[in-house]
Amino acid sequence: MRGAFDDRSIRRGIVVAEGAHLACQTWIEGTFVREFTQSPVGPLPPNGKRVVFDLMNIFRFDDRGRIVEEWVRTDHHSLLRQLSAAREGLQAGGQHRPECS
């Protein structure tokens, strides 16, 4: 991701903590200027547009305050629209892994 997007920034939204777990909204933004090789449908050419990755993160911390596990949920459909990937690409791309419900 770092290689494909310039002017990257990370913002956090709502943060909820309970016990050893912390959940938060995360937005990673950047300008899509080079090939993105890690998309859910395989490599995509740049479109020069500003892209916002919308994520939900859940972290689990150990007794010393270190992150020991992380779960991430991404809105792949929104991401692919912003990357100018055709909807057919999502269905045809063998690399797509459905998200858990």
N, CA, C and O atoms as a MOPAC input file, in Angstrom:
PM7 MOZYME 1SCF
protein

 N      0.81800 1    -1.19400 1     0.00000 1
 C      0.00000 1     0.00000 1     0.00000 1
 C      0.86200 1     1.25800 1     0.00000 1
 O      0.55200 1     2.23000 1    -0.68900 1
 N      1.92100 1     1.23700 1     0.75700 1
 C      2.77000 1     2.42300 1     0.84000 1
 C      3.31400 1     2.82100 1    -0.52200 1
 O      3.44000 1     4.01000 1    -0.81400 1
 N      3.63800 1     1.83600 1    -1.36500 1
 C      4.19400 1     2.13900 1    -2.67000 1
 C      3.19500 1     2.70300 1    -3.65300 1
 O      3.59100 1     3.41800 1    -4.57400 1
 N      1.91000 1     2.41200 1    -3.49500 1
 C      0.88900 1     2.80400 1    -4.46600 1
 C      0.23800 1     4.14700 1    -4.16500 1
 O     -0.30900 1     4.77400 1    -5.07200 1
 N      0.28200 1     4.60900 1    -2.91300 1
 C     -0.46800 1     5.79300 1    -2.51100 1
 C      0.44700 1     6.85800 1    -1.91700 1
 O      1.18000 1     6.59300 1    -0.96400 1
 N      0.40300 1     8.05200 1    -2.47900 1
 C      1.15200 1     9.19300 1    -1.94300 1
 C      0.26700 1     9.97400 1    -0.96800 1
 O     -0.94900 1     9.78900 1    -0.94200 1
 N      0.87100 1    10.82300 1    -0.19000 1
 C      0.15400 1    11.69600 1     0.75000 1
 C     -0.73800 1    10.90000 1     1.70100 1
 O     -1.87000 1    11.30000 1     1.97000 1
 N     -0.23500 1     9.78300 1     2.20800 1
 C     -1.04400 1     8.93900 1     3.08300 1
 C     -1.24400 1     9.59800 1     4.44100 1
 O     -0.35900 1    10.27100 1     4.96900 1
 N     -2.43200 1     9.38200 1     4.98400 1
 C     -2.72100 1     9.82200 1     6.34700 1
 C     -3.63600 1     8.79600 1     6.99300 1
 O     -4.35700 1     8.07200 1     6.30600 1
 N     -3.60200 1     8.73900 1     8.31200 1
 C     -4.45900 1     7.82400 1     9.07300 1
 C     -5.22800 1     8.64700 1    10.09000 1
 O     -4.65600 1     9.44600 1    10.83200 1
 N     -6.54800 1     8.43200 1    10.11000 1
 C     -7.40900 1     9.09900 1    11.10100 1
 C     -8.15300 1     8.02600 1    11.88000 1
 O     -8.49200 1     6.97200 1    11.34200 1
 N     -8.39800 1     8.30500 1    13.13600 1
 C     -9.19700 1     7.40800 1    13.98000 1
 C    -10.49600 1     8.10700 1    14.33100 1
 O    -10.53600 1     9.32000 1    14.53600 1
 N    -11.55500 1     7.31800 1    14.39700 1
 C    -12.86500 1     7.83400 1    14.77500 1
 C    -13.21600 1     7.36200 1    16.16600 1
 O    -12.44100 1     7.54400 1    17.10500 1
 N    -14.36900 1     6.76400 1    16.29900 1
 C    -14.83800 1     6.27500 1    17.59200 1
 C    -13.89200 1     5.19000 1    18.09300 1
 O    -13.51100 1     4.28800 1    17.34800 1
 N    -13.52000 1     5.29400 1    19.37200 1
 C    -12.67300 1     4.29600 1    20.02000 1
 C    -13.42900 1     3.77300 1    21.23100 1
 O    -13.90500 1     4.55000 1    22.05900 1
 N    -13.53700 1     2.44000 1    21.33300 1
 C    -14.23900 1     1.80700 1    22.45100 1
 C    -13.28400 1     0.80200 1    23.08600 1
 O    -12.69000 1    -0.02300 1    22.39200 1
 N    -13.14000 1     0.87200 1    24.40300 1
 C    -12.26000 1    -0.04600 1    25.12000 1
 C    -13.06700 1    -0.82800 1    26.14600 1
 O    -13.93400 1    -0.28700 1    26.83300 1
 N    -12.75200 1    -2.12500 1    26.23000 1
 C    -13.36300 1    -2.97700 1    27.24400 1
 C    -12.36600 1    -4.07000 1    27.61000 1
 O    -11.97200 1    -4.87300 1    26.76400 1
 N    -11.97100 1    -4.09100 1    28.85100 1
 C    -10.99800 1    -5.09000 1    29.28800 1
 C     -9.71600 1    -4.98400 1    28.48100 1
 O     -9.13000 1    -3.90700 1    28.37700 1
 N     -9.28100 1    -6.09700 1    27.91200 1
 C     -8.03800 1    -6.15400 1    27.13600 1
 C     -8.24400 1    -5.81900 1    25.65900 1
 O     -7.31800 1    -5.96000 1    24.86000 1
 N     -9.45700 1    -5.37300 1    25.28400 1
 C     -9.77100 1    -5.10900 1    23.88200 1
 C    -10.05200 1    -3.63100 1    23.62900 1
 O    -10.59800 1    -2.92200 1    24.47400 1
 N     -9.66100 1    -3.19700 1    22.44100 1
 C     -9.92600 1    -1.83900 1    21.99900 1
 C    -10.41200 1    -1.92700 1    20.55100 1
 O     -9.78200 1    -2.59300 1    19.72900 1
 N    -11.51800 1    -1.26600 1    20.23300 1
 C    -12.05900 1    -1.24300 1    18.87100 1
 C    -12.09700 1     0.20200 1    18.40200 1
 O    -12.35800 1     1.11000 1    19.19200 1
 N    -11.83200 1     0.42000 1    17.09800 1
 C    -11.86800 1     1.78800 1    16.59100 1
 C    -12.14800 1     1.82600 1    15.09500 1
 O    -11.85000 1     0.89400 1    14.34800 1
 N    -12.73400 1     2.94700 1    14.69800 1
 C    -12.88200 1     3.25700 1    13.27900 1
 C    -11.53900 1     3.78900 1    12.80900 1
 O    -10.86000 1     4.51200 1    13.53800 1
 N    -11.15700 1     3.43200 1    11.59200 1
 C     -9.90100 1     3.92800 1    11.02900 1
 C    -10.12300 1     4.29000 1     9.57200 1
 O    -10.79300 1     3.56600 1     8.83500 1
 N     -9.55600 1     5.41700 1     9.16400 1
 C     -9.57600 1     5.80500 1     7.75400 1
 C     -8.13700 1     6.02500 1     7.32300 1
 O     -7.40400 1     6.79600 1     7.94300 1
 N     -7.73900 1     5.34500 1     6.26100 1
 C     -6.42400 1     5.56100 1     5.65200 1
 C     -6.68800 1     6.20800 1     4.30600 1
 O     -7.41500 1     5.65900 1     3.47800 1
 N     -6.10200 1     7.37100 1     4.08800 1
 C     -6.31900 1     8.11300 1     2.84700 1
 C     -5.01100 1     8.27500 1     2.10600 1
 O     -3.93900 1     8.33600 1     2.70700 1
 N     -5.11600 1     8.34500 1     0.77800 1
 C     -3.93400 1     8.59000 1    -0.03600 1
 C     -4.32200 1     8.78200 1    -1.48500 1
 O     -5.44000 1     8.45400 1    -1.88200 1
 N     -3.40700 1     9.31100 1    -2.27400 1
 C     -3.63100 1     9.51400 1    -3.70300 1
 C     -3.06400 1     8.31300 1    -4.44900 1
 O     -1.89500 1     7.96600 1    -4.28100 1
 N     -3.89500 1     7.68000 1    -5.27100 1
 C     -3.56800 1     6.42800 1    -5.97500 1
 C     -2.71700 1     6.74600 1    -7.20700 1
 O     -3.25800 1     7.04000 1    -8.27300 1
 N     -1.38400 1     6.68900 1    -7.06800 1
 C     -0.47500 1     7.13900 1    -8.13200 1
 C      0.39500 1     6.04200 1    -8.74900 1
 O      0.98800 1     6.25800 1    -9.80600 1
 N      0.48500 1     4.87400 1    -8.11500 1
 C      1.26300 1     3.76700 1    -8.66900 1
 C      0.46200 1     2.46900 1    -8.54300 1
 O     -0.50300 1     2.40700 1    -7.78000 1
 N      0.85200 1     1.44800 1    -9.27900 1
 C      0.11600 1     0.17900 1    -9.26600 1
 C     -0.08900 1    -0.30500 1    -7.82900 1
 O      0.82100 1    -0.25100 1    -7.00100 1
 N     -1.30400 1    -0.77900 1    -7.55700 1
 C     -1.64800 1    -1.32600 1    -6.24700 1
 C     -1.69700 1    -2.84300 1    -6.39300 1
 O     -2.64100 1    -3.38700 1    -6.96600 1
 N     -0.68500 1    -3.51600 1    -5.87700 1
 C     -0.56800 1    -4.96100 1    -6.06800 1
 C     -1.32500 1    -5.77100 1    -5.02300 1
 O     -1.48400 1    -6.98000 1    -5.19200 1
 N     -1.79500 1    -5.14400 1    -3.95200 1
 C     -2.43700 1    -5.86200 1    -2.85500 1
 C     -3.95700 1    -5.69000 1    -2.81800 1
 O     -4.56600 1    -5.87500 1    -1.76400 1
 N     -4.57900 1    -5.34100 1    -3.94400 1
 C     -6.03900 1    -5.18300 1    -3.94200 1
 C     -6.69900 1    -6.55600 1    -3.82700 1
 O     -6.05800 1    -7.56700 1    -4.11600 1
 N     -7.96600 1    -6.61200 1    -3.41100 1
 C     -8.66700 1    -7.89600 1    -3.28700 1
 C     -8.83900 1    -8.63000 1    -4.61900 1
 O     -9.14300 1    -9.82300 1    -4.62900 1
 N     -8.64900 1    -7.92800 1    -5.74300 1
 C     -8.82700 1    -8.56000 1    -7.06200 1
 C     -7.51300 1    -8.64700 1    -7.83600 1
 O     -7.51800 1    -8.94600 1    -9.03000 1
 N     -6.40600 1    -8.39300 1    -7.17600 1
 C     -5.11300 1    -8.44100 1    -7.84800 1
 C     -4.62400 1    -7.05300 1    -8.21100 1
 O     -5.25500 1    -6.06300 1    -7.84000 1
 N     -3.50200 1    -6.95600 1    -8.93400 1
 C     -2.91000 1    -5.66300 1    -9.26600 1
 C     -3.85500 1    -4.74800 1   -10.04300 1
 O     -4.57500 1    -5.19100 1   -10.93800 1
 N     -3.83900 1    -3.45700 1    -9.68000 1
 C     -4.66800 1    -2.45600 1   -10.36600 1
 C     -3.80800 1    -1.26100 1   -10.75500 1
 O     -2.93100 1    -0.85800 1    -9.99000 1
 N     -4.04800 1    -0.68300 1   -11.94400 1
 C     -3.28900 1     0.50400 1   -12.35300 1
 C     -3.79200 1     1.73600 1   -11.61500 1
 O     -4.95700 1     1.77900 1   -11.22100 1
 N     -2.94300 1     2.73800 1   -11.41900 1
 C     -3.34500 1     3.95300 1   -10.69100 1
 C     -4.36500 1     4.77200 1   -11.47900 1
 O     -4.38300 1     4.75200 1   -12.71000 1
 N     -5.21800 1     5.49400 1   -10.74100 1
 C     -6.19800 1     6.37500 1   -11.39100 1
 C     -6.00900 1     7.83800 1   -11.00100 1
 O     -6.75400 1     8.69800 1   -11.47000 1
 N     -5.02000 1     8.13800 1   -10.14400 1
 C     -4.72900 1     9.51100 1    -9.75600 1
 C     -5.71000 1    10.12000 1    -8.77200 1
 O     -5.58700 1    11.30100 1    -8.44600 1
 N     -6.68000 1     9.35400 1    -8.28700 1
 C     -7.70500 1     9.88300 1    -7.38600 1
 C     -7.32200 1     9.69700 1    -5.92600 1
 O     -6.49800 1     8.85100 1    -5.57900 1
 N     -7.94500 1    10.51000 1    -5.08500 1
 C     -7.80800 1    10.38900 1    -3.63400 1
 C     -8.68000 1     9.21800 1    -3.19900 1
 O     -9.84400 1     9.14000 1    -3.59200 1
 N     -8.14000 1     8.30900 1    -2.39700 1
 C     -8.83000 1     7.09300 1    -1.97400 1
 C     -8.90200 1     7.07400 1    -0.45600 1
 O     -7.95400 1     7.46400 1     0.22600 1
 N    -10.04300 1     6.61400 1     0.07200 1
 C    -10.22000 1     6.48000 1     1.51500 1
 C    -10.53800 1     5.02200 1     1.82900 1
 O    -11.56500 1     4.50100 1     1.39600 1
 N     -9.65700 1     4.36200 1     2.58300 1
 C     -9.89700 1     3.00600 1     3.06500 1
 C    -10.66100 1     3.13600 1     4.37000 1
 O    -10.19400 1     3.80300 1     5.29300 1
 N    -11.81500 1     2.51700 1     4.46300 1
 C    -12.65400 1     2.57000 1     5.65600 1
 C    -12.48700 1     1.24400 1     6.39200 1
 O    -12.85900 1     0.19300 1     5.87000 1
 N    -11.93400 1     1.28700 1     7.59100 1
 C    -11.62300 1     0.06900 1     8.34100 1
 C    -12.26100 1     0.09300 1     9.72500 1
 O    -12.55100 1     1.15200 1    10.28100 1
 N    -12.46800 1    -1.09600 1    10.26000 1
 C    -12.78500 1    -1.28500 1    11.67700 1
 C    -11.68200 1    -2.16900 1    12.23000 1
 O    -11.42000 1    -3.24900 1    11.70000 1
 N    -11.03900 1    -1.71400 1    13.29200 1
 C     -9.96300 1    -2.47600 1    13.91400 1
 C    -10.37900 1    -2.89600 1    15.31400 1
 O    -11.02300 1    -2.13600 1    16.03800 1
 N    -10.00500 1    -4.10900 1    15.68500 1
 C    -10.14600 1    -4.56400 1    17.07100 1
 C     -8.78100 1    -5.09200 1    17.48600 1
 O     -8.20400 1    -5.94700 1    16.81400 1
 N     -8.27600 1    -4.58100 1    18.58900 1
 C     -6.97500 1    -4.97500 1    19.10300 1
 C     -7.16400 1    -5.67400 1    20.44200 1
 O     -8.04800 1    -5.31500 1    21.22000 1
 N     -6.32200 1    -6.68000 1    20.70700 1
 C     -6.26200 1    -7.29800 1    22.03600 1
 C     -4.86500 1    -7.06300 1    22.59000 1
 O     -3.86400 1    -7.29900 1    21.91300 1
 N     -4.81200 1    -6.59300 1    23.83300 1
 C     -3.55100 1    -6.25700 1    24.48800 1
 C     -3.22000 1    -7.28500 1    25.56300 1
 O     -4.11500 1    -7.86200 1    26.18100 1
 N     -1.92900 1    -7.50700 1    25.77800 1
 C     -1.51400 1    -8.38000 1    26.87300 1
 C     -1.41600 1    -7.55900 1    28.16100 1
 O     -1.73400 1    -6.36900 1    28.17200 1
 N     -0.97900 1    -8.19500 1    29.23300 1
 C     -0.89600 1    -7.54200 1    30.55000 1
 C      0.12400 1    -6.41400 1    30.59300 1
 O      0.09400 1    -5.58500 1    31.50300 1
 N      1.03600 1    -6.37400 1    29.60800 1
 C      2.05500 1    -5.32100 1    29.56700 1
 C      1.67800 1    -4.20900 1    28.59500 1
 O      2.48300 1    -3.31500 1    28.33500 1
 N      0.45300 1    -4.25700 1    28.05400 1
 C     -0.01100 1    -3.20100 1    27.16300 1
 C      0.42700 1    -3.34500 1    25.71800 1
 O      0.29900 1    -2.39900 1    24.94100 1
 N      0.94100 1    -4.50700 1    25.34200 1
 C      1.37600 1    -4.74700 1    23.96700 1
 C      0.24600 1    -5.38200 1    23.16700 1
 O     -0.51200 1    -6.19900 1    23.68800 1
 N      0.13900 1    -4.99900 1    21.89900 1
 C     -0.86200 1    -5.61000 1    21.02100 1
 C     -0.43300 1    -7.04000 1    20.72200 1
 O      0.67900 1    -7.28000 1    20.25100 1
 N     -1.33000 1    -7.99100 1    21.00300 1
 C     -1.02200 1    -9.39300 1    20.73600 1
 C     -1.89900 1    -9.97600 1    19.62300 1
 O     -1.56500 1   -11.00800 1    19.04200 1
 N     -3.01100 1    -9.31800 1    19.33200 1
 C     -3.87500 1    -9.72700 1    18.22400 1
 C     -4.53900 1    -8.49600 1    17.62800 1
 O     -4.78400 1    -7.51000 1    18.32300 1
 N     -4.83100 1    -8.56300 1    16.32200 1
 C     -5.56900 1    -7.50200 1    15.65000 1
 C     -6.50100 1    -8.13000 1    14.63200 1
 O     -6.12000 1    -9.04000 1    13.89600 1
 N     -7.72100 1    -7.63600 1    14.60200 1
 C     -8.69200 1    -8.03200 1    13.58400 1
 C     -9.05300 1    -6.77600 1    12.80800 1
 O     -9.22300 1    -5.70900 1    13.39800 1
 N     -9.17100 1    -6.89300 1    11.48200 1
 C     -9.47800 1    -5.74200 1    10.63000 1
 C    -10.60800 1    -6.11400 1     9.69300 1
 O    -10.60500 1    -7.19000 1     9.09500 1
 N    -11.57100 1    -5.21900 1     9.56800 1
 C    -12.66800 1    -5.39900 1     8.61500 1
 C    -12.65400 1    -4.20700 1     7.66800 1
 O    -12.62700 1    -3.05600 1     8.10300 1
 N    -12.67100 1    -4.49700 1     6.35700 1
 C    -12.58100 1    -3.47500 1     5.31900 1
 C    -13.79500 1    -3.54400 1     4.41100 1
 O    -14.30400 1    -4.63000 1     4.13300 1
 N    -14.25600 1    -2.40600 1     3.95300 1
 C    -15.34000 1    -2.33800 1     2.97000 1
 C    -14.70800 1    -2.46800 1     1.57100 1
 O    -14.39200 1    -1.46400 1     0.93200 1
 N    -14.52900 1    -3.71700 1     1.10500 1
 C    -13.85900 1    -3.96500 1    -0.17500 1
 C    -14.60800 1    -3.35900 1    -1.36300 1
 O    -13.97600 1    -2.87200 1    -2.30000 1
 N    -15.93100 1    -3.38200 1    -1.34000 1
 C    -16.70100 1    -2.84600 1    -2.47400 1
 C    -16.45600 1    -1.34900 1    -2.65100 1
 O    -16.24200 1    -0.87800 1    -3.76800 1
 N    -16.48600 1    -0.61000 1    -1.55500 1
 C    -16.22300 1     0.82900 1    -1.62600 1
 C    -14.79600 1     1.08600 1    -2.09000 1
 O    -14.55300 1     1.96200 1    -2.91900 1
 N    -13.86000 1     0.32300 1    -1.55300 1
 C    -12.46000 1     0.47800 1    -1.94400 1
 C    -12.28300 1     0.23200 1    -3.43900 1
 O    -11.62900 1     1.02300 1    -4.11900 1
 N    -12.85400 1    -0.84900 1    -3.95900 1
 C    -12.70100 1    -1.16900 1    -5.37900 1
 C    -13.34300 1    -0.11900 1    -6.27600 1
 O    -12.81700 1     0.17300 1    -7.34900 1
 N    -14.47200 1     0.45600 1    -5.85900 1
 C    -15.08200 1     1.54900 1    -6.63500 1
 C    -14.12200 1     2.73000 1    -6.72200 1
 O    -13.95200 1     3.31800 1    -7.79000 1
 N    -13.49900 1     3.07300 1    -5.60900 1
 C    -12.57000 1     4.20000 1    -5.58700 1
 C    -11.31600 1     3.92900 1    -6.41700 1
 O    -10.72000 1     4.85400 1    -6.96900 1
 N    -10.92200 1     2.66200 1    -6.50100 1
 C     -9.74300 1     2.28500 1    -7.27200 1
 C    -10.06300 1     2.12900 1    -8.75800 1
 O     -9.19000 1     1.78400 1    -9.55400 1
 N    -11.32800 1     2.38600 1    -9.12700 1
 C    -11.80900 1     2.25000 1   -10.50400 1
 C    -11.74900 1     0.81300 1   -10.99400 1
 O    -11.56100 1     0.57400 1   -12.18700 1
 N    -11.90600 1    -0.14900 1   -10.08800 1
 C    -11.95500 1    -1.56000 1   -10.46800 1
 C    -13.39400 1    -1.90700 1   -10.81900 1
 O    -14.31700 1    -1.54700 1   -10.08900 1
 N    -13.58700 1    -2.60000 1   -11.92600 1
 C    -14.93400 1    -3.00100 1   -12.36100 1
 C    -15.53300 1    -3.97900 1   -11.36800 1
 O    -14.81300 1    -4.78800 1   -10.78200 1
 N    -16.83300 1    -3.91400 1   -11.17500 1
 C    -17.52100 1    -4.84700 1   -10.28400 1
 C    -17.27800 1    -6.28400 1   -10.72400 1
 O    -17.16500 1    -7.17700 1    -9.88500 1
 N    -17.19800 1    -6.51400 1   -12.02700 1
 C    -16.94900 1    -7.85700 1   -12.53200 1
 C    -15.59800 1    -8.36800 1   -12.02800 1
 O    -15.42400 1    -9.56600 1   -11.80700 1
 N    -14.64600 1    -7.44900 1   -11.84700 1
 C    -13.33500 1    -7.84500 1   -11.36600 1
 C    -13.40000 1    -8.46400 1    -9.98500 1
 O    -12.65700 1    -9.39800 1    -9.68300 1
 N    -14.29200 1    -7.94400 1    -9.13800 1
 C    -14.44300 1    -8.49400 1    -7.79900 1
 C    -14.95500 1    -9.92200 1    -7.88000 1
 O    -14.49600 1   -10.79000 1    -7.13900 1
 N    -15.91100 1   -10.17400 1    -8.78300 1
 C    -16.47900 1   -11.50700 1    -8.90700 1
 C    -15.52700 1   -12.45800 1    -9.61200 1
 O    -15.48300 1   -13.64200 1    -9.27700 1
 N    -14.76000 1   -11.96200 1   -10.58800 1
 C    -13.88600 1   -12.82200 1   -11.36300 1
 C    -12.53300 1   -13.03700 1   -10.70000 1
 O    -11.87800 1   -14.05500 1   -10.92400 1
 N    -12.11600 1   -12.06800 1    -9.87800 1
 C    -10.78500 1   -12.16100 1    -9.26300 1
 C    -10.71800 1   -13.26300 1    -8.23600 1
 O    -11.38200 1   -13.19000 1    -7.20200 1
 N     -9.94200 1   -14.26400 1    -8.49800 1
 C     -9.86000 1   -15.41000 1    -7.61700 1
 C     -9.27200 1   -15.10100 1    -6.25900 1
 O     -9.34600 1   -15.94300 1    -5.36300 1
 N     -8.68800 1   -13.92400 1    -6.06600 1
 C     -8.02600 1   -13.61000 1    -4.81300 1
 C     -8.98500 1   -13.03600 1    -3.76700 1
 O     -8.60300 1   -12.90400 1    -2.60500 1
 N    -10.20800 1   -12.69600 1    -4.14500 1
 C    -11.13300 1   -12.07800 1    -3.20000 1
 C    -11.55500 1   -13.09500 1    -2.14100 1
 O    -11.92300 1   -14.22500 1    -2.46200 1
 N    -11.49600 1   -12.68400 1    -0.88700 1
 C    -11.95400 1   -13.51600 1     0.20100 1
 C    -13.12900 1   -12.82100 1     0.86500 1
 O    -12.97800 1   -11.71000 1     1.37400 1
 N    -14.29700 1   -13.45300 1     0.87100 1
 C    -15.47000 1   -12.80100 1     1.48500 1
 C    -15.21400 1   -12.48500 1     2.96000 1
 O    -14.50000 1   -13.21300 1     3.65000 1
 N    -15.80000 1   -11.40700 1     3.41700 1
 C    -15.68100 1   -11.01900 1     4.81200 1
 C    -16.65000 1   -11.83400 1     5.65000 1
 O    -17.68100 1   -12.28600 1     5.15200 1
 N    -16.32700 1   -12.01800 1     6.89400 1
 C    -17.22400 1   -12.72100 1     7.81200 1
 C    -18.39400 1   -11.81900 1     8.16100 1
 O    -18.24300 1   -10.60000 1     8.23200 1
 N    -19.54700 1   -12.40600 1     8.37800 1
 C    -20.71900 1   -11.62600 1     8.78400 1
 C    -20.89700 1   -11.68500 1    10.27400 1
 O    -21.83200 1   -11.08900 1    10.80900 1

